[in-house]
């Protein structure tokens, strides 16, 4: 299986929104405006995985000074377990030298937790009131 990872731009707005809507792992629905803003302002820390001109995964992140908040990582269900999420995170890390990447994960999302811990991310805090674990890694 071959795919490419490219910066997220407005070209991919509808495909990213559609994939996000299919992903039942997210906390809340995200508006099209959010994905539009990310495409316009945060393309240097947000990426899409493309196969045959179809978006099969994405990572949406926000950068503020030397901190990056990984807002959402999603891979099409038919393409999970093939290293796409790992490749998207590696691409984000390559663009994040000198920064700390942070994100939250549901406590019961064991597959995501295993992935992040395998990539060297550490628990920074636990928020039991929202069932979330905050992970972080300085790149």
C-alpha positions in Angstrom: 0.0 0.0 0.0 1.5 3.3 -0.9 0.3 6.7 0.2 1.8 10.2 0.5 1.7 12.6 3.4 1.2 16.3 2.4 0.5 19.5 4.3 -3.2 20.0 5.0 -4.7 22.8 2.8 -8.2 24.0 1.9 -8.1 21.5 -1.0 -8.7 18.7 1.5 -11.2 20.6 3.6 -14.3 18.5 2.7 -12.5 15.2 2.7 -11.0 15.9 6.2 -14.4 17.0 7.5 -16.1 13.8 6.1 -13.4 11.5 7.6 -13.7 13.3 10.9 -17.5 12.8 10.9 -17.0 9.1 10.3 -14.6 8.8 13.2 -16.6 8.0 16.3 -13.6 8.4 18.6 -13.7 12.2 18.8 -15.2 14.0 21.7 -17.5 16.3 19.8 -18.3 17.1 16.2 -16.0 19.7 14.7 -17.4 22.4 12.5 -16.3 23.0 8.9 -15.1 26.4 10.1 -12.5 24.8 12.4 -11.1 22.8 9.5 -11.1 25.9 7.3 -9.2 27.9 10.0 -6.6 25.1 10.4 -6.1 24.9 6.7 -5.5 28.6 6.5 -3.4 29.1 9.6 -1.8 25.8 10.7 -0.9 23.9 7.5 2.7 23.7 8.7 1.7 21.4 11.6 -1.3 19.7 10.0 -1.1 16.9 7.4 -3.2 14.5 5.4 -2.4 11.0 4.1 -3.5 10.5 0.5 -3.9 7.3 -1.5 -5.2 7.4 -5.0 -6.3 11.1 -4.5 -8.4 10.1 -1.5 -7.7 11.3 2.1 -7.2 8.2 4.2 -6.0 9.9 7.3 -5.1 13.3 8.9 -3.6 15.0 11.8 -4.9 18.5 12.8 -2.7 20.5 15.1 -2.4 24.1 16.4 0.9 25.9 17.1 1.4 28.6 19.7 5.0 29.6 20.2 6.9 26.4 21.1 3.8 24.4 21.9 1.7 22.3 19.6 -1.7 20.9 20.5 -2.6 17.9 18.5 -6.3 18.4 18.2 -7.3 15.3 16.1 -5.7 12.3 14.5 -7.9 10.1 12.4 -7.4 7.2 9.9 -10.1 5.7 7.8 -11.2 2.5 9.4 -10.3 0.4 6.3 -6.7 1.7 6.6 -6.1 1.3 10.3 -3.2 -0.9 11.5 -1.0 0.0 8.5 1.2 2.6 10.1 -0.6 5.6 8.7 -1.2 7.2 12.2 2.5 6.7 13.1 3.6 8.2 9.8 1.4 11.3 10.3 2.8 11.8 13.8 6.4 11.4 12.5 5.6 14.1 9.9 4.3 16.4 12.6 7.4 15.7 14.8 9.7 16.6 11.9 8.0 20.0 11.6 8.1 20.5 15.4 11.8 20.7 16.4 12.2 22.5 19.6 8.5 22.3 20.4 6.4 20.3 22.9 3.5 18.3 21.3 0.5 17.8 23.6 -2.9 16.1 23.2 -5.6 14.4 25.1 -6.7 10.8 24.8 -9.8 9.1 26.3 -8.8 6.8 29.1 -10.4 3.8 27.4 -8.8 4.4 24.0 -6.2 1.7 24.6 -5.0 1.4 20.9 -4.2 5.1 20.8 -2.5 5.1 24.1 -0.3 2.1 23.0 0.6 4.0 19.8 1.5 7.2 21.6 3.5 5.5 24.4 5.3 3.4 21.7 6.3 6.7 20.1 7.8 8.1 23.3 4.9 10.3 24.6 4.5 10.4 28.3 1.5 11.0 30.5 1.6 14.6 31.6 -1.6 14.6 33.6 -4.9 12.8 34.1 -8.3 14.6 34.0 -10.8 12.1 35.5 -13.6 14.7 35.3 -13.5 14.4 31.5 -12.0 10.9 31.3 -8.9 12.2 29.5 -5.2 11.7 29.8 -2.9 14.5 28.6 0.2 13.2 26.8 3.3 15.3 25.9 6.7 15.0 24.3 9.3 17.6 23.6 10.8 17.2 20.1 
